[in-house]
Amino acid sequence: MLRHEFRPGRLVAGAFFTLAGVIYAGDAGGLWETPWFVVIPVVTAGLCLAGATGLVARSIRRRRGPSRRTTPAGTGPNPAA
């Protein structure tokens, strides 16, 4: 039922960008006061962890070989379409 390949690096990056948004939303809503520079390390760390996660996932995927779900071009159920 998977429609696309799972990309854990994008999940990690999205989680950190969501955290940065929550930090700024809390500041805008008056729940706490956040200096402007606090989000820079959060985003930087998130991008670094996302890159590392992506590299690990790619190396694992490369070691396992090609997916069984993919078919070579022209050998699918309807190659003329």
N, C-alpha and C positions, 0 to 999 in steps of 0.2 A: 504494500500500500504506500510505500515511500514514493514520493513524486520527485524528489531531488536528493542529491547527496548531502549527508549530514556534515556540516562544517563547524567543528567545535571552537575554532578560533574566532569565528564571527559571533558565536554565542557569548564567549568571554568578553569580546570587545563591546557587544551590545549591553552586557550587564554593567560594565564599568561606565559606559556613556549614560545608562539609566541612572546609575548612582550619582554621576555628576549632575544630571538633571534634577534629581531629588534634593541634592545639596543646595542648588540654586533656588529651587521651588520653596524649600523651607526658609531660605533667607528672604525671598520675595514675600512669602506669607507672614513673615514676622515671628516664626517659631524660634529661630535662632539667628545670630549674626555671623555671617561667613565672609572673611576677607576674600578679595577677588582672586588671589593667587593660590588658594587652597585646592582648586579644581585641577590645576596644572599637574601636580604629581599624581593625582587620581587617574587622569586621562593618560598620562605617560606610562604609568605602571600598567594600566589596562591594555594599552597598545603593545607593550613589551610582552606581557603574559599572553595576549592573543597571538602574537607572532610565534612565540615559543610553542604554544598549543598547536598552532597550525603546522609548524615544522614537525612536531612529534606525530600528529595525525597523518601527515603526508608520508612520513617515513614508514609508519605502520601500514598504510594503504599500499605503498610501493612494495613492501616485503610480501604482502599477501598475494599480490598479483592482480590481474584484471578481474573485475567483477563478473560473476556468472550471469547477471541480469542483462548486461549489455550484449548486443549482437553486432557483428561486423556489418559494414555498410552493404546494403543490397541483399542481405540474407534474412530480413525480417519477414513478417507475414504478408506484407504488401509492398514490395520494393519499388513498384511503379508509381506509387502515390507520393 
